[in-house]
């Protein structure tokens, strides 16, 4: 508690471990370095949560769709929504009535966001065909997240390992990244050239095409193939 509240550097490092890890190897090495740096090897709480890391650490379920949520955010978000509609100790018939109202309001909000996007439009950063297509199928909020991944493409160098099948994306400033940080990613293309699988697992976890897969599409002039696979999520 004292280290968390008074040491901002530790807080930032711990935040990276929880939210920005990609592979199990990164997490294990990053966790080990953190314990050594701050002399926390015998800390009871950290020892306890490390033993159950498979239940909360992002790298261990990066291939599971979670809509960019952590394991606790899903339950916390649901509880927060219900509390706004259902009073404590309400009877079952009132609960069902209020739950239906919650669903109606959520669907109305989705429709509003879609209409808002279509009326006001979005700002294109690079005016690529895939970006224009994304602006038509995504709401504004989702399009901004897609734009962030498109922007990150410029920070990686792409190499073709197996012609039109396997690629390697390397961060251009690998030496400046944390020692535990993964700087190379393998992207595989299926036989139909219609799906791009990256080992970072970001698409499977968040349903947003990662910058590594986008880099393959842009570098190999196959943007039209991925356009039909952009998921229409909020």
Secondary structure, DSSP 8 states (H G I E B T S, - for coil): -HHHHH-HHHHHHHHHHHHS--SHHHHHHHHHHHHHHTT-TT-HHHHHHHHTGGGT-GGGGTTS--TT--HHHHHHHHHHHHHTTS-TT--HHHHHHHHHHHHHHHHHHHHHHHHHHHHH----SS--HHHHHHHHHS-HHHHHHHHHHHHHGGGEEEEEEETTTEEEEEETTGGGS-TT---EEEEEE-TTS--EEETT-HHHHHSS--HHHHHHHHHTT-HHHHHTT-----
